[in-house]
Structures are given as C-alpha cells and as structure tokens.
Amino acid sequence: MSAKKHASIPMYLRICEELRARIRSGEWRIGDAVDPQRQLAKRFDVSVMTVLQALTPMIQFVGENAD
C-alpha cells in the first residue's frame, strides 16, 4: 500500500486491521484478553478514544458470534 493511500485511511481502521491480522495469524484467538486500552494507545501513539473506536467493531463481532 502506498504511503499516500495508507495516510488516507483513518487510524482507528488501521489499528482494527492490525488487531484482526493478529487474530488471523493465530497470535490471538477470539476470547483472548488484549492489552489494556492505555497500553494500545501508547503503542499506536493515539488517544484512548481512537483505540476504543478500533475495538468497537471487534467487540460487536465477538458478541454477535458468542456461543
């Protein structure tokens, strides 16, 4: 992906995609605890609100697919 195109994607979507990639790779499984929101915010150099925006679709997906 070009730097220009990458920059046009909102940060919360980039974070969400990275977290999903970790699930797809098997590094994380659905139901595993993720790092605390503040730690994720620090790692990605964003606010906690941006991390929450990234996590919300994942939380909704898990809730819809829970046993």
PyMOL commands that set and color helices and strands:
alter all, ss='L'
color gray80, all
select helices_A, chain A and resi 3-8+11-25+37-44+48-64
alter helices_A, ss='H'
color red, helices_A
deselect
rebuild
show_as cartoon
